[in-house]
Structures are given as C-alpha cells and as structure tokens.
Amino acid sequence: MGPCPRKIRSSPQGDLREGIRLTIEQVLEGVSCAIPQEAAGRAVTGLTANSREVQEGNLFFCIQGERADGHTYAPKALEAGAAAVVVQRDLGLPRQILVENSRAAYALACGNWFGNPSRRLRLIGVTGTNGKTTVSYLIKSILEAAGKKVGLIGTIRNEIGPMKIPAHYTTPDPFALHSLFARMVEAGCEYGVMEVSSHGLDQHRLEGCQFEVGVFTNLTQDHLDYHHTMENYFQAKKKLFDLAGMGVVNLDDPYGRRLREEISIPCTTFSVKEDGADYTAKSIRSTIQGSTFAFVGKGMIARVKLAMPGAFSVSNAMAAASCALALGTPLEVAAEGLSRCPGVLGRAEVIAAGEEYTIIRDYAHTGDGLEKILSTVREFAPGRLVVLFGCAGNRDATKRPDMAAIAARLADYCILTSDNPRHEDAQKIVDDALPGFQGSKTPYKVILNRYEAIRWALDHLQPGDTLVLAGKGHEDYQVLKDETIWFDEREIVRRMLAQSRPS
C-alpha cells in the first residue's frame, strides 16, 4: 500500500501526490496482470482513462464504453508518451499490460495512487432506486450527532465536514472517488457515506472498496435504457453487498425481501408496515411540516420527529437509523440525529407557502417516486393537487406513459412539460407519455417549455391548491440538445411570485 497523499490538486489525471513517484508495479498492486519487460519499473506520472488527457509518463487505461472504445486510442496514447497502456484484449502493442477487466484495474490503480484512503474510512454505501440521497444525509446527520466527522458523496453534492464540493455523478469515476476519499482522510473524517448507483457498481467504479454497511432502499423501474431488464438492474444493485460486511434492507420492498434471502452477510431489516422486521415504524403522523413516528425494535422504542413528510420519508429515516444502530450508535442518538436534519434539498421541499397555496419541488423522476410524493401530498392538500412533470430525454422511454398514468390517477390537474430533454425531441418525449392519460378524466395541459409551464401553473393556481414541481428537485440546470442552461426552480418560483405581487 502506497503512502497517503500529501497534497491534492484539481488536475483530472496528473500528479496529485506531490513529491511521490510510483512504479507501474506499485500502481497495479492487486491487479492480476503480467507486466512486459519494456514497461517494468517505469515511473508513473499520472493515471487516465481519457486519451485526450494523456501526458508523458501516464498510465492509460483502455476502457470499453457505450459510445467509444479506449482500445482504439491506445497507439496514440503511446505516441503521446504514455508509460504503458492497460488493455483487456491483446492489441499487439509495445508496453501493453493485459488485464481481465480494465475498468476494475483502473479502480484498483486509483486506490493505489492515492494510498488507498478508503481503508482509513468506515464506509457506508446506500443503494436503491429512490431515497439514496435522503438516507445518506440522514445517516450523516446521525453520525454528526454522535460527534463523528463525516464525509458524504452523492447526487446533490459532495461534503467533507462543512465543506461543500460540486458533484457531477451520483457515484464518481474511480479517480475522482479516491481523490475525495483522500481529502476526507486529510480532513480527519472517520466515516464516508456515499450513494452507490447501479451504473457505478456495474462499471466496477468501487472495485477494492470495503463497506462496513450496505443499505438497500427499494427497487423500481428505472435505467432500463442501460440495464435493459429489471433482473440486470437488481443484480447490479446486489453487487454492493459483495463489498459490504453488513446489510440493512427494506423489508417492505419485494426486491428487498429477495435480497435478504440471497446475500450471505449479516442483515438487518426495517419496515413501516411489517412487524416481522427487526425495526418497525409505528404511529406515523405526517403533515406539510414533517412527520413523527415511533422507532420500535426488540426491547427498544424512541419517538422521532422528522422535518420531512410522508411514509416514504419515514422509511428513509428507518433505513438511516437502522444503519446507525448496526454501527453501534445508541438509539437515542439516532433519534436526535434524525430530528436535527432540516430536510434535504429538492426532496419534498416546500419552496413557497401561504394562505392561498403551497408549492413543493421534488426530485421524483420515476413512476414510483412520483407516486410517493403525490400520495404523500394528497394526505394534507386542502384543495386541488396540481402536478407539473416531464420525462427525461435519452433515458428509459418505457416508464413515460406509466408516469403520466400515475400523475393522472393521483393529481387533480396535470401539466406535462420537459425535464432535461438532452438530445431527444421534447415533443416526442411528451408523445411517448401521453398514452398514460388515456381513460382518465383528469384534465391536463402540455407546455413544452418548462419555464413557461411553471409561469402558467402559477397564474392558474386557485386558493387551497398545492403545486408539485416534479423531476428537477435540487438541480439548478436544464440539459438541452446543444447546451446546459441555468434552471433553479426554487429561484424561478421566487422571482415569478415577486413579479406577480402588486408593488
């Protein structure tokens, strides 16, 4: 194991360990491979899987992607001065190092490059279709209530104690991931809590990491554009528990029940419905301000106040508390940590509330997520429930009519618009969703421009209405075909309401 890094720079692939040089053998420690004589003993100046970033002395990893194959660029990498190229098929090149899986090799090499900082952290991984972000933040809040210093890696942002770092992916690429781990270690963090995506697991980004606890929230239809089948999706999620010492699993979810039976590690279960779980939520009460419930286990009970509404929020809190107990945290500390969390950005977040109406934004971008937020809001909405939503472009198209059907069933009025259309035509995305309204009497309106859709919704709210802006959540951008534009719905609503008020 190499020494711990002394200084972190912002370069994506250069020398982030100032004054330290590793040989190819040291970088590839733990990777099954044969290093050719012409590459043996060479010093490595950096790691990269991007051929455009190759510099003199770099180790270039050839990775087969969805759109491009890094093996194609191996000769150019050598011409650019790469110390060697790591391949998973024989290219007949000098200084090529053949491995079984170049993605896994890259992840292990990145760990070695930074001195394997993940081994100095107590890692907690949270996976599932919905709830990963909220559960991660709640776990962090509990551990901080216990006096621990915690790093967090996730969808909204990365955090090292109080420091906030922008996030680009739910589970970062291995180089960025181990860079974050190194910074956590330097900052004195004891714990690292992270959201673990199915893509990250399937692409071996976490190879070499050992999690003390793996948490499973649920599994519903999503990402089938990538995984193709729910079985593949489940198997990808399941890989987290091959890397974990203990499991915490949602017994209310059918895939959670299956997972409990199939994993070999010790497993704790939680539920908001089933008395057969190790920990169960009782006496749940929910309002727009949040929830209260009793956390009940064998020989233990605690009253919990949570600043998030809905049974799904209680389920997320149960996951976090169950994880904390598995780590040895006292129940009273877990309850205190849950009560301290002020809520999570873009998750059932009230962004405007008054005597006339309430406006909530939520990240719900799947059928299950949409059903949960609308069912929750329906419980306390005094008047009409209005939902504004869209379906993401270049993502699983089969869920689009299902989302529309759920919106039509649970809302009193629907506004169908865009949500990160990317390179797809926004009208086609809407056309894919429209069959979900067939047979429903719920009125709906299509406005492709999301900004104009929000303006229309605000102009037509009636006293007592609750408007749910679904899909964007914490995001402050909109991804279009040729550009990414600023789009912070909380700020947009604030400005529109300010403009509508009489001066």
C-alpha positions in Angstrom: 0.0 0.0 0.0 1.4 3.4 -1.0 1.8 6.3 1.2 -1.0 8.7 1.9 -1.1 11.7 -0.4 0.4 15.0 0.9 -1.4 17.4 -1.3 -4.5 17.3 -3.6 -4.6 19.3 -6.8 -7.5 19.8 -9.1 -6.0 18.2 -12.2 -8.1 15.4 -13.5 -5.3 13.0 -14.1 -1.9 14.4 -13.3 0.4 14.1 -10.3 -1.8 14.6 -7.2 0.8 13.2 -4.8 3.4 15.9 -4.8 7.0 14.6 -4.5 5.9 11.0 -4.9 6.5 8.7 -7.9 5.1 5.2 -8.1 6.3 2.5 -10.4 3.9 0.6 -12.7 4.2 -2.4 -10.3 3.1 -0.2 -7.4 0.2 1.4 -9.2 -1.0 -2.1 -10.3 -0.6 -3.8 -7.0 -3.5 -6.2 -6.5 -4.3 -6.3 -10.2 -3.8 -9.7 -11.9 -1.6 -9.0 -14.9 1.8 -9.6 -16.4 3.9 -6.5 -16.9 6.1 -6.7 -20.0 9.8 -6.2 -19.6 9.9 -3.0 -21.6 7.4 -1.5 -19.1 8.7 -2.9 -15.9 10.0 -0.5 -13.3 8.8 2.6 -15.2 7.8 5.6 -13.1 4.1 6.7 -13.5 3.3 10.4 -13.5 -0.5 10.1 -13.6 -3.5 7.8 -14.4 -6.2 8.4 -17.0 -8.9 6.6 -19.0 -9.3 9.6 -21.3 -7.0 9.5 -24.3 -7.2 13.3 -24.7 -5.6 13.8 -21.3 -2.6 11.5 -21.8 0.7 13.2 -20.7 4.3 11.9 -20.6 4.7 9.0 -18.2 0.9 8.5 -17.7 -0.6 5.0 -17.4 -3.5 4.9 -19.9 -6.4 2.5 -19.2 -8.3 1.4 -22.3 -12.0 1.1 -21.3 -14.8 -0.1 -23.5 -17.6 2.5 -23.1 -21.1 2.7 -24.5 -20.1 5.1 -27.3 -16.4 4.7 -27.6 -13.7 2.1 -27.0 -10.5 3.3 -25.4 -8.6 0.4 -27.0 -8.9 2.4 -30.3 -6.8 5.2 -28.8 -4.0 3.0 -27.3 -1.5 3.6 -30.1 -2.0 7.4 -29.8 -1.6 7.2 -26.1 1.8 5.5 -26.5 2.8 8.1 -29.1 1.9 10.8 -26.6 4.4 9.4 -24.1 2.3 7.0 -22.0 4.4 4.8 -19.8 2.1 1.9 -20.7 -1.4 1.1 -21.8 -3.7 -1.2 -19.8 -5.9 -3.3 -22.1 -8.4 -6.1 -21.7 -7.7 -7.6 -25.1 -4.4 -8.1 -26.9 -3.6 -5.3 -29.3 -0.1 -6.4 -30.2 1.4 -3.1 -28.9 4.6 -2.5 -27.0 4.2 -1.7 -23.3 0.7 -3.1 -23.2 -0.5 -4.7 -19.9 -3.2 -7.2 -20.4 -5.8 -7.5 -17.6 -9.2 -9.3 -17.3 -11.2 -6.1 -16.8 -9.7 -2.7 -17.4 -12.5 -0.9 -15.5 -11.7 -2.9 -12.4 -8.0 -2.5 -12.9 -8.5 1.3 -13.2 -10.4 1.4 -9.9 -7.8 -0.6 -8.1 -5.0 1.5 -9.6 -6.7 4.8 -8.5 -6.9 3.4 -4.9 -3.2 2.6 -5.0 -2.4 6.0 -6.5 -3.9 7.8 -3.5 -2.5 5.4 -0.9 -5.8 3.5 -0.6 -7.5 6.2 1.6 -10.8 4.2 1.6 -9.1 1.8 4.0 -8.8 4.6 6.5 -12.5 5.3 6.5 -15.5 3.4 7.8 -17.5 3.3 4.5 -21.3 3.2 4.3 -22.9 2.6 0.9 -26.6 3.4 0.2 -28.2 1.9 -3.0 -31.7 1.7 -4.4 -33.9 3.4 -7.0 -35.3 6.1 -4.7 -34.2 7.5 -1.3 -30.4 7.2 -1.6 -29.8 10.9 -1.2 -32.2 11.4 1.8 -30.9 8.3 3.5 -27.3 9.4 3.1 -28.0 12.8 4.5 -29.9 11.3 7.5 -27.0 8.9 8.2 -24.6 11.8 8.1 -26.8 13.8 10.5 -27.0 10.9 12.9 -23.2 10.3 12.9 -22.6 14.0 13.4 -25.0 14.0 16.4 -22.8 11.2 17.8 -19.8 13.6 17.5 -18.2 12.0 14.4 -16.6 13.8 11.4 -18.3 12.6 8.2 -17.7 12.8 4.5 -20.5 12.4 2.0 -20.6 11.6 -1.7 -23.8 11.8 -3.6 -26.2 13.3 -6.2 -26.7 16.8 -4.8 -23.0 17.5 -3.8 -20.1 16.0 -2.0 -19.3 17.1 1.5 -16.3 16.9 3.7 -17.4 18.0 7.1 -18.8 21.5 6.5 -17.0 21.8 3.1 -19.3 21.6 0.0 -17.9 20.2 -3.3 -19.9 20.1 -6.6 -21.0 16.6 -7.7 -21.2 15.5 -11.3 -22.2 11.9 -10.9 -24.0 10.0 -8.1 -21.0 7.7 -7.9 -17.9 9.4 -9.2 -15.4 7.8 -11.5 -12.6 6.0 -9.6 -10.0 8.8 -9.8 -12.4 11.4 -8.5 -13.7 9.0 -5.9 -10.4 8.2 -4.4 -9.4 11.8 -4.6 -12.4 12.6 -2.4 -11.6 9.7 0.0 -8.1 11.2 0.3 -9.4 14.6 1.1 -11.7 13.1 3.7 -8.8 11.3 5.4 -6.7 14.6 5.3 -9.6 16.4 6.9 -9.8 13.9 9.7 -13.1 12.1 8.7 -13.8 8.8 10.4 -16.8 7.9 8.2 -17.5 8.1 4.5 -21.2 7.9 3.5 -22.0 7.6 -0.2 -24.8 6.9 -2.6 -24.0 3.9 -4.7 -25.5 3.8 -8.2 -26.2 0.8 -10.3 -24.0 2.2 -13.0 -21.2 2.7 -10.6 -21.5 -0.9 -9.4 -21.9 -2.4 -12.9 -18.9 -0.4 -14.1 -16.6 -1.5 -11.2 -16.0 2.0 -10.0 -16.0 0.7 -6.4 -13.6 -2.2 -7.0 -11.3 -2.5 -4.0 -13.6 -0.6 -1.6 -14.8 -2.3 1.5 -18.1 -1.1 3.0 -18.8 -1.6 6.7 -22.6 -1.4 5.9 -24.5 -1.5 2.7 -28.1 -0.1 2.8 -30.8 -1.1 0.3 -33.9 1.3 0.0 -36.0 -0.2 -2.8 -36.0 -1.1 -6.5 -38.5 0.1 -9.1 -38.3 0.7 -12.8 -35.5 3.0 -13.9 -32.4 3.0 -16.0 -33.7 0.2 -18.3 -32.1 2.1 -21.2 -28.8 0.9 -19.6 -29.6 -2.3 -17.8 -32.4 -3.5 -20.3 -34.1 -5.7 -17.7 -35.2 -5.4 -14.1 -33.2 -8.6 -13.3 -30.0 -7.0 -14.6 -30.8 -3.9 -12.6 -31.3 -5.9 -9.4 -28.1 -7.9 -10.0 -26.1 -4.6 -10.4 -27.5 -3.3 -7.1 -26.8 -6.6 -5.4 -23.1 -6.2 -6.1 -22.8 -3.6 -3.2 -23.4 -6.4 -0.7 -20.5 -8.4 -2.1 -18.4 -5.4 -0.9 -20.1 -4.9 2.5 -19.7 -6.5 5.9 -23.3 -6.0 6.9 -26.6 -5.3 5.1 -29.5 -3.1 6.1 -32.6 -3.9 3.9 -36.1 -2.6 3.4 -38.5 -5.4 4.1 -41.4 -3.5 2.5 -39.8 -3.8 -0.9 -40.2 -7.1 -2.8 -36.6 -6.9 -4.1 -35.5 -6.1 -0.5 -37.1 -9.3 0.7 -35.4 -11.2 -2.2 -32.1 -9.5 -1.4 -32.2 -10.6 2.3 -32.6 -14.2 1.2 -29.8 -14.1 -1.4 -26.9 -12.2 0.4 -24.6 -14.1 2.7 -23.6 -11.2 5.1 -25.4 -10.4 8.4 -28.6 -8.5 7.5 -30.8 -6.1 9.5 -34.3 -5.3 8.2 -36.6 -2.3 8.6 -40.2 -1.6 7.7 -43.0 0.9 8.0 -45.6 -1.9 7.7 -44.2 -5.3 8.8 -43.9 -6.4 12.4 -41.6 -9.2 11.2 -38.8 -6.7 10.5 -36.0 -6.1 13.0 -37.1 -2.4 13.3 -40.6 -1.1 12.5 -42.1 2.4 12.4 -45.3 2.8 14.4 -47.8 5.6 15.0 -46.8 7.5 11.8 -48.2 11.1 11.6 -47.5 13.3 8.6 -48.2 17.0 7.8 -46.7 19.5 5.4 -44.3 20.4 8.2 -42.9 16.8 8.6 -43.5 13.5 10.3 -43.5 11.9 13.7 -43.3 8.2 14.4 -42.1 5.6 16.9 -39.0 3.6 16.1 -39.6 0.2 17.5 -37.3 -2.7 17.9 -36.9 -5.7 20.3 -36.7 -4.1 23.7 -36.3 -0.6 22.4 -38.5 2.3 21.4 -37.9 6.0 20.6 -40.1 8.8 19.4 -38.8 10.5 16.3 -39.6 13.9 14.8 -38.6 14.3 11.2 -38.7 17.5 9.1 -39.9 15.6 6.0 -43.5 14.5 5.3 -44.8 11.1 4.1 -44.4 7.4 4.8 -41.6 7.3 2.2 -39.6 9.8 4.3 -40.3 7.7 7.4 -39.0 4.7 5.5 -35.8 6.6 4.7 -35.4 7.6 8.3 -35.8 4.0 9.4 -33.1 3.0 6.9 -30.7 5.6 8.3 -31.5 4.8 12.0 -31.1 1.0 11.3 -27.7 1.6 9.7 -26.6 3.7 12.7 -27.6 1.0 15.1 -25.7 -1.5 13.0 -22.7 0.7 13.5 -23.2 0.8 17.3 -24.9 4.1 17.6 -27.3 4.3 20.6 -31.0 4.7 19.6 -31.4 7.9 21.4 -28.5 9.5 19.5 -30.0 8.2 16.2 -33.4 9.8 17.1 -31.7 13.0 17.9 -29.7 13.0 14.6 -32.9 12.4 12.6 -34.6 15.3 14.4 -31.6 17.6 13.7 -31.7 17.2 9.9 -33.6 20.2 8.4 -34.6 18.3 5.3 -32.8 17.6 2.0 -32.5 20.0 -0.9 -35.2 19.2 -3.6 -36.8 16.3 -1.7 -40.4 17.1 -0.7 -39.1 20.7 -0.3 -41.6 23.4 0.3 -40.4 26.4 -1.7 -43.4 28.6 -1.2 -46.3 28.5 1.3 -49.0 31.0 2.1 -52.6 31.2 3.0 -53.7 30.7 -0.7 -51.5 27.9 -1.9 -48.3 25.7 -1.4 -45.6 24.9 -3.8 -43.3 21.9 -3.4 -40.4 20.7 -5.5 -39.2 17.1 -5.6 -36.7 15.0 -7.5 -39.3 12.4 -8.4 -38.4 11.3 -11.9 -39.6 7.7 -11.8 -43.2 6.3 -11.6 -42.5 5.1 -8.0 -41.0 8.5 -7.0 -43.9 10.4 -8.5 -46.5 8.1 -6.8 -44.8 8.5 -3.4 -44.7 12.3 -3.4 -48.2 12.7 -4.8 -49.7 10.2 -2.4 -48.0 12.0 0.5 -49.1 15.5 -0.6 -52.6 14.2 -1.2 -52.9 13.4 2.5 -52.7 17.1 3.6 -53.5 19.1 0.4 -56.6 21.2 1.4 -57.6 21.8 -2.2 -56.6 20.7 -5.7 -53.3 18.8 -6.1 -51.6 20.1 -9.3 -48.5 18.4 -10.6 -46.0 19.7 -13.2 -43.7 17.0 -14.5 -41.8 15.8 -17.5 -39.8 12.7 -18.6 -36.0 12.8 -19.1 -34.6 12.5 -22.6 -32.1 9.8 -23.5 -33.3 7.7 -20.6 -35.7 4.8 -20.2 -38.6 5.6 -22.5 -40.8 2.8 -21.3 -41.6 4.5 -18.0 -43.0 7.6 -19.6 -46.7 6.5 -20.1 -46.5 5.0 -16.6 -45.5 8.3 -15.1 -48.4 10.0 -16.9 -50.9 7.4 -15.7 -49.7 7.8 -12.1 -50.0 11.6 -12.3 -53.5 11.3 -13.8 -54.6 8.9 -11.1 -53.3 10.9 -8.1 -53.5 14.6 -9.2 -56.4 16.8 -9.9 -54.7 18.6 -12.7 -51.5 17.7 -14.7 -49.1 19.9 -16.6 -46.8 17.9 -18.9 -43.6 19.6 -19.8 -39.9 18.9 -20.4 -37.3 17.6 -18.0 -33.7 17.5 -19.3 -34.7 16.5 -22.9 -31.0 16.2 -23.8 -30.7 15.1 -27.5 -34.2 13.9 -27.8 -37.0 15.9 -29.3 -39.1 17.3 -26.4 -42.4 16.8 -28.4 -41.5 13.1 -29.0 -40.9 12.6 -25.2 -44.3 14.1 -24.5 -45.9 12.0 -27.2 -44.4 8.9 -25.5 -46.1 9.9 -22.2 -49.5 10.9 -23.5 -51.0 7.4 -23.7 -50.8 7.3 -19.9 -53.7 9.8 -19.8 -56.0 7.6 -21.9 -59.1 6.6 -20.0 -58.5 9.2 -17.3 -60.9 12.1 -16.6 -58.1 14.2 -15.0 -57.5 17.3 -17.1 -54.0 18.0 -18.3 -52.2 20.6 -20.4 -49.0 20.3 -22.4 -46.5 23.1 -22.4 -43.1 22.1 -23.7 -41.1 25.0 -22.3 -40.7 24.2 -18.6 -40.2 27.9 -17.7 -43.5 28.8 -19.4 -45.2 25.8 -17.9 -44.2 27.0 -14.4 -45.4 30.5 -15.2 -48.8 29.1 -16.5 -49.2 26.9 -13.4 -48.6 29.9 -11.0 -51.0 32.0 -13.0 -53.8 29.4 -12.7 -53.4 28.3 -9.1 -56.6 28.5 -7.0 -57.0 29.1 -3.3 -56.1 25.9 -1.4 -54.1 24.4 -4.3 -50.9 22.5 -3.8 -48.5 22.6 -6.8 -45.8 19.9 -7.0 -42.9 20.6 -9.4 -41.6 17.1 -10.0 -38.4 15.8 -11.6 -35.8 18.6 -11.2 -35.5 18.6 -7.4 -32.2 20.1 -6.3 -31.0 20.6 -9.9 -30.2 24.2 -10.9 -29.9 23.4 -14.6 -31.8 22.1 -17.7 -30.0 19.9 -20.2 -31.0 20.8 -23.8 -29.7 19.4 -27.1 -26.8 21.9 -27.6 -26.4 23.5 -24.1 -27.0 23.3 -20.4 -28.8 26.3 -19.1 -29.4 27.7 -15.6 -32.7 26.4 -14.2 -33.2 26.6 -10.5 -36.9 26.1 -9.8 -36.8 27.5 -6.3 -35.3 30.8 -7.6 -37.6 30.8 -10.7 -40.7 30.5 -8.5 -39.4 33.2 -6.1 -38.9 35.6 -9.0 -42.2 34.9 -10.6 -44.1 35.3 -7.4 -42.3 38.6 -6.7 -43.2 39.9 -10.1 -46.9 39.0 -9.7 -47.3 40.8 -6.4 -48.5 44.4 -6.5 -45.8 47.0 -5.8 
